[in-house]
Amino acid sequence: MNKYTLVVLAAGMGSRYGGLKQMDPMSDEGDTIIDFSIYDAIQAGFKKVVFIVREDFIADFRAIFDDKLSGKIEVEYVCQSISDIPLGYAINENRTKPWGTGHALLMTKGVVKDNFVVINGDDFYGKQAYKDIVKELSRLDKNSFDMCMVGYNIDKTISDNGYVSRGECFLDADHNLIDVIERTSIEKLDNKIVRKDDQGEFVPMKKGTVVSMNFWGFTPRFLEVLEEDFKSFMEERSEELKSEFFIPTVVSNVINAKRGVAKVLTTVAQWYGVTYAEDKSVVTAAIKEFKEKKVYPKKLWS
């Protein structure tokens, strides 16, 4: 029997949001965005959830999630910290931020044993997206390096309140990923979607561009590649103050080395997210409507 695992990236500090958005209630009943993600994952057939958190707020996470999830899904926690790196690498003494999503996912090695999905803790992906990715996850050979992801139309993932980071996806005719490039500054400008290039100049992005929202499906072998690539990353950039090791970079490396393919799934599910505090009202209004239409029960865990 397949025992799919949901891995939740929840170690971010939410600097642009102004607090720990992963634990911020988004409904009158006190639901967080993560509650809906786990609820949808359970409905889609996931049996285990692994939270990646920072050690200084793991107790707060347990207080929110342990009781409500007891008996519904297996729960584990792992912690991400700056010091969790291979021996022998010097780091900038002024660094305060961990090493990014790829480093965070590496913390699950030894905990994740089956095919798994990775999500952001502050993204609402939609019920159908979980059903879609489980179908593809079931096709992945556990011993391969093949991957899958749910892609979203960029037009539907931009905040009205500031810049966002997205992985721009390039696809072949079979909807396999050719490459994914992390764009760290995308925003709306004069009713157009633009990104900043390395020189700080604005570059237009096409409407309909498929982007990654860090909704990935992997086999356990992806963690082997992640470990290899993180060592290479540290050799080159360990002493930088703000360098980050991103999941999409490793995905691209797997594809370019022809070690595996990544199927990109398009979905009719609606995405919502909270990059900025001003985004919260949009999310809470959507959740309220979902509950009124009985897409979700009024009390998720009753």
C-alpha positions as CSV (number, residue, x, y, z in Angstrom):
1,M,0.0,0.0,0.0
2,N,1.3,3.4,-0.9
3,K,2.0,5.7,2.0
4,Y,2.4,9.1,0.5
5,T,4.0,11.8,2.7
6,L,3.2,15.5,2.7
7,V,6.2,17.7,3.6
8,V,5.3,21.2,4.7
9,L,7.9,24.0,4.4
10,A,7.2,26.1,7.5
11,A,10.5,27.4,8.7
12,G,10.2,30.8,7.1
13,M,10.0,33.9,9.3
14,G,7.5,35.8,7.2
15,S,9.5,39.1,7.1
16,R,7.4,40.7,4.5
17,Y,4.2,39.5,6.2
18,G,5.2,40.8,9.5
19,G,5.0,37.5,11.5
20,L,4.6,33.7,11.4
21,K,1.9,33.5,8.7
22,Q,2.1,29.7,8.8
23,M,0.3,29.8,12.2
24,D,-1.9,32.9,11.6
25,P,-5.7,32.0,11.7
26,M,-7.5,32.6,8.4
27,S,-11.0,31.8,9.4
28,D,-13.5,32.5,12.2
29,E,-12.9,29.0,13.4
30,G,-9.2,29.6,13.7
31,D,-8.0,27.5,10.7
32,T,-4.6,28.2,9.3
33,I,-3.7,27.7,5.6
34,I,-1.8,24.6,6.6
35,D,-5.0,23.1,8.1
36,F,-6.6,23.2,4.7
37,S,-3.5,21.8,3.0
38,I,-3.5,18.8,5.4
39,Y,-7.2,18.3,5.2
40,D,-7.0,18.2,1.4
41,A,-4.0,15.9,1.5
42,I,-5.8,13.4,3.8
43,Q,-8.8,13.4,1.5
44,A,-6.4,12.7,-1.4
45,G,-4.9,9.7,0.4
46,F,-1.8,11.0,2.2
47,K,-0.9,9.1,5.4
48,K,1.9,11.2,6.9
49,V,2.8,14.8,7.3
50,V,6.3,16.2,8.1
51,F,6.6,19.8,9.3
52,I,9.9,21.5,8.6
53,V,10.1,24.3,11.3
54,R,12.6,26.3,13.2
55,E,13.5,25.0,16.6
56,D,12.5,28.2,18.3
57,F,8.8,27.8,17.4
58,I,8.4,24.0,17.2
59,A,6.5,24.1,20.5
60,D,4.0,26.6,19.1
61,F,3.5,24.3,16.1
62,R,2.8,21.3,18.3
63,A,0.3,23.3,20.3
64,I,-1.7,24.1,17.2
65,F,-1.5,20.9,15.3
66,D,-0.8,17.8,17.5
67,D,-4.2,17.4,19.1
68,K,-6.3,18.2,16.1
69,L,-4.4,15.8,13.8
70,S,-4.1,13.0,16.3
71,G,-5.6,9.8,14.8
72,K,-6.1,11.4,11.4
73,I,-2.6,11.4,10.0
74,E,0.9,10.5,11.2
75,V,2.8,13.6,12.2
76,E,6.6,14.2,12.4
77,Y,8.7,17.4,12.9
78,V,12.2,18.2,11.7
79,C,14.1,21.5,12.4
80,Q,16.0,23.7,10.0
81,S,18.9,25.7,11.3
82,I,21.9,27.6,9.9
83,S,24.3,25.1,11.6
84,D,22.8,22.0,9.9
85,I,25.5,21.8,7.2
86,P,28.3,19.4,6.2
87,L,31.4,19.6,8.4
88,G,34.3,21.7,7.2
89,Y,32.5,24.7,5.7
90,A,32.9,28.1,7.1
91,I,29.9,30.4,7.3
92,N,29.5,34.2,7.5
93,E,29.3,35.0,11.3
94,N,26.6,37.6,10.5
95,R,24.3,35.2,8.8
96,T,20.9,34.9,10.5
97,K,18.8,33.3,7.7
98,P,18.8,29.5,6.9
99,W,19.9,28.2,3.5
100,G,16.6,28.1,1.6
101,T,14.0,25.6,0.6
102,G,16.5,23.0,-0.7
103,H,18.3,23.0,2.6
104,A,15.0,22.8,4.5
105,L,13.9,19.7,2.5
106,L,17.3,18.1,3.1
107,M,16.3,18.0,6.8
108,T,13.8,15.3,6.0
109,K,16.4,12.7,5.0
110,G,15.9,9.7,7.2
111,V,12.3,10.7,7.9
112,V,10.8,10.5,4.4
113,K,10.8,6.9,3.1
114,D,8.1,7.0,0.4
115,N,7.1,9.1,-2.5
116,F,6.3,12.5,-1.2
117,V,4.9,16.0,-2.0
118,V,6.5,19.3,-0.9
119,I,4.4,22.4,-0.3
120,N,4.8,25.9,1.2
121,G,3.2,26.4,4.5
122,D,1.7,29.7,3.4
123,D,0.1,28.6,0.1
124,F,-3.5,27.5,-0.4
125,Y,-3.3,25.2,-3.4
126,G,-6.9,23.9,-3.7
127,K,-8.5,20.5,-3.2
128,Q,-8.2,19.4,-6.8
129,A,-4.5,20.0,-7.0
130,Y,-3.9,17.3,-4.3
131,K,-6.0,14.8,-6.2
132,D,-4.1,15.6,-9.4
133,I,-0.6,15.2,-8.0
134,V,-1.5,11.9,-6.1
135,K,-2.4,10.4,-9.5
136,E,1.0,11.3,-10.9
137,L,2.8,10.4,-7.7
138,S,1.4,6.9,-7.9
139,R,3.1,6.5,-11.3
140,L,6.6,7.5,-10.1
141,D,9.0,4.5,-9.6
142,K,10.2,4.8,-6.0
143,N,13.7,3.9,-7.2
144,S,13.9,6.5,-10.0
145,F,14.7,10.2,-10.0
146,D,11.5,11.1,-11.8
147,M,9.4,14.0,-10.5
148,C,6.2,15.9,-10.9
149,M,4.8,19.3,-10.0
150,V,1.5,21.3,-10.1
151,G,2.0,24.4,-12.2
152,Y,-0.1,27.6,-11.9
153,N,-0.7,30.4,-14.3
154,I,1.4,33.3,-13.2
155,D,-1.5,35.7,-13.7
156,K,-3.3,34.0,-10.7
157,T,-0.3,34.0,-8.3
158,I,0.7,37.7,-8.1
159,S,0.1,39.8,-5.1
160,D,-1.4,43.3,-5.5
161,N,0.7,44.4,-2.6
162,G,4.3,43.9,-3.6
163,Y,6.9,41.6,-5.3
164,V,6.9,37.8,-5.1
165,S,9.2,35.0,-5.9
166,R,8.2,32.3,-8.4
167,G,9.9,29.5,-10.4
168,E,9.4,30.3,-14.1
169,C,8.8,27.0,-15.9
170,F,9.7,26.0,-19.5
171,L,7.9,23.0,-20.9
172,D,8.2,20.7,-23.9
173,A,5.4,19.4,-26.0
174,D,4.6,16.6,-23.7
175,H,4.3,18.9,-20.7
176,N,7.6,17.7,-19.2
177,L,9.7,20.4,-17.5
178,I,12.7,21.5,-19.6
179,D,13.9,24.0,-17.0
180,V,12.7,26.1,-14.0
181,I,14.4,29.3,-13.1
182,E,13.8,31.0,-9.7
183,R,12.7,34.6,-10.2
184,T,13.0,36.4,-6.9
185,S,11.3,39.7,-7.8
186,I,8.1,39.6,-9.8
187,E,5.4,42.2,-9.5
188,K,2.5,44.1,-11.2
189,L,3.6,47.3,-12.8
190,D,1.2,49.4,-15.0
191,N,-1.1,46.4,-15.3
192,K,1.7,44.3,-16.6
193,I,3.6,41.4,-14.9
194,V,7.3,42.1,-14.8
195,R,10.4,40.7,-13.2
196,K,13.8,42.2,-12.3
197,D,16.8,40.8,-14.1
198,D,20.3,40.5,-12.6
199,Q,21.0,44.2,-13.5
200,G,17.8,45.4,-11.7
201,E,16.0,46.1,-15.0
202,F,12.3,45.2,-15.4
203,V,11.6,42.5,-18.0
204,P,8.0,41.7,-19.1
205,M,6.6,38.2,-18.5
206,K,4.1,36.7,-20.8
207,K,0.5,36.1,-19.5
208,G,-0.1,32.4,-19.2
209,T,3.5,31.7,-18.1
210,V,3.5,28.5,-15.9
211,V,5.2,29.0,-12.6
212,S,6.1,26.7,-9.7
213,M,4.6,27.4,-6.3
214,N,6.8,24.8,-4.7
215,F,4.2,22.1,-5.1
216,W,6.5,19.2,-6.0
217,G,6.2,15.4,-6.1
218,F,9.4,13.4,-5.6
219,T,10.7,9.9,-4.9
220,P,13.0,9.4,-1.8
221,R,15.9,9.3,-4.2
222,F,15.6,13.1,-4.8
223,L,17.0,13.6,-1.4
224,E,20.2,11.9,-2.5
225,V,20.6,14.5,-5.3
226,L,19.7,17.2,-2.9
227,E,22.5,16.2,-0.6
228,E,25.1,16.1,-3.4
229,D,24.1,19.5,-4.8
230,F,24.0,21.1,-1.4
231,K,27.7,20.1,-0.8
232,S,28.6,21.7,-4.2
233,F,26.6,24.8,-3.2
234,M,28.4,25.1,0.1
235,E,31.8,24.7,-1.6
236,E,31.1,27.8,-3.6
237,R,28.8,30.0,-1.5
238,S,29.1,29.0,2.2
239,E,30.5,32.3,3.3
240,E,28.0,34.5,1.5
241,L,25.6,36.4,3.8
242,K,22.3,35.7,2.0
243,S,22.8,33.0,-0.5
244,E,20.0,30.4,-0.7
245,F,19.8,26.8,-2.0
246,F,16.5,26.4,-3.9
247,I,14.6,23.2,-4.7
248,P,14.0,24.3,-8.4
249,T,17.7,24.5,-8.9
250,V,18.2,20.9,-8.0
251,V,15.2,19.9,-10.1
252,S,16.8,21.6,-13.1
253,N,20.1,19.8,-12.4
254,V,18.3,16.4,-12.4
255,I,16.7,17.2,-15.7
256,N,19.8,18.6,-17.4
257,A,21.8,15.6,-16.3
258,K,19.0,13.4,-17.8
259,R,18.7,11.5,-14.5
260,G,15.0,11.9,-14.4
261,V,12.0,13.8,-15.9
262,A,9.5,16.1,-14.3
263,K,5.8,16.0,-15.5
264,V,4.1,19.4,-15.1
265,L,0.4,19.1,-14.2
266,T,-2.0,22.0,-14.8
267,T,-4.9,22.3,-12.5
268,V,-8.2,24.1,-12.3
269,A,-7.7,24.6,-8.6
270,Q,-7.5,28.2,-7.4
271,W,-4.3,29.3,-5.6
272,Y,-4.2,31.8,-2.7
273,G,-1.3,33.0,-0.7
274,V,-0.2,35.5,1.9
275,T,3.1,37.2,1.1
276,Y,2.0,40.4,2.7
277,A,-0.3,41.3,5.6
278,E,-2.6,43.0,3.1
279,D,-3.1,39.7,1.3
280,K,-4.9,38.1,4.3
281,S,-8.3,39.7,3.6
282,V,-8.4,38.0,0.1
283,V,-7.6,34.6,1.6
284,T,-10.0,34.9,4.5
285,A,-12.8,36.0,2.2
286,A,-12.1,33.0,-0.1
287,I,-12.1,30.5,2.8
288,K,-15.4,31.9,4.1
289,E,-17.0,31.4,0.7
290,F,-15.6,27.9,0.4
291,K,-17.2,27.0,3.7
292,E,-20.5,28.7,2.8
293,K,-20.6,26.6,-0.4
294,K,-19.7,23.5,1.7
295,V,-16.5,22.8,-0.2
296,Y,-15.1,22.5,3.3
297,P,-17.0,21.8,6.6
298,K,-17.4,24.7,8.9
299,K,-15.2,22.9,11.4
300,L,-12.5,21.0,9.6
301,W,-11.4,18.6,12.4
302,S,-14.6,18.0,14.4
